[in-house]
Every structure is written in C-alpha cells, then in structure tokens.
C-alpha cells in the first residue's frame, strides 16, 4: 500500500478551537411586545393542553370498580 512519507499536520484542528475573530457579530434584535405576547400565549396553550389531557385522561387510567352487570353475547341466548 502507498504510505505517506511526511507526517500530516493536525495542529490546525487544535488551533481552530482557540481561534478568535476580530469581527464582532451584529447585535441581536430585541423581541417586540407582540412577539413576547405570542410566545407567552403559545406556552400557555401548550401547558393548558397538557393539564387538560391529564385532567380528562386520569379517570380513564384508573381501574374501574367491580362491574354491576356482566355482559354476555346475545348469540348465546338462543341456545
């Protein structure tokens, strides 16, 4: 197989973590009042949906009491 005679310099990978640019990024735009209200309403809607699903889902997950009437198939009545 072909082998490279000179070592491959991987020092640039280690230097990439320490590299600092002298160009500053533009400042972040501040969120307006409408955007903040929208995010709040979406968060409240999601939280209300989770709370509602727990409220209506918990009775269905609890074991039922002993059945008062046992249902039997109607086909068995004609025999």
N, C-alpha and C positions, 0 to 999 in steps of 0.2 A: 504494500500500500504506500501511497505517497505521504510523506511526512514533511511537515514544515520545519525548516531549519532554524528559523528565528522565533523567539517567543512572541506571542500575541499580547500586546499591552492592554490589560484590562483596567488600568488605573483610571481611565476616563469614566468608567462606571462608578467608581468610588467618588470621584470628583463631582459627579453630577448631583449628588445629594447635598453637597456643600455650596453649590453654585448660587450666587445671589445676583439678581439683575439690578442694574441701576435705573431701570424704567419702572416708575410707580404705576400701578393699575388705576383706572379711573375710580372715583369714589362711588360707593353703592348708592343707588337711588333709595330715598326714603319711601316707605309704603304710605300711600294716602289713606285718608279716613275710610273711603269706600272699600279699599282693599282689606283693611283691618276688620271692618264690619263683616265683609263677605267671608273672610276666613273664620271669624268667630261664629257666624251662622252655620257654616259647614260643620265646624267642630261640634256645635250644639246639636245639629241634626244627627250626626253620627252617634253621639253619646245618647240622645233620646231613642234612637233606633235600637241600640244595644240594650238599654234599660227596658224598653218595651218588649223586646224579644225575650228577655229574662222574665219579665212580669207575666207574659202570656204563655211562655214555654215551661215554666216550673211546674204548674199543676199537671201538665201532660206527662212530665217525667216521674212524678211521684206514683208509687204503687197504689192501685185502686183498692177499695175495701172489698170484702167478700161479696161476690155477685148475689143479688137477691133472686134473680131469675136466670136459670141456666137455659140457654137457647139450644134447641135441638133442630135438626133439619126437618123440613116438612115432609120429605120423601119417606121418612121412617113412620109417619102416622098411618099410611095406607096399608101397612102390612098386617 
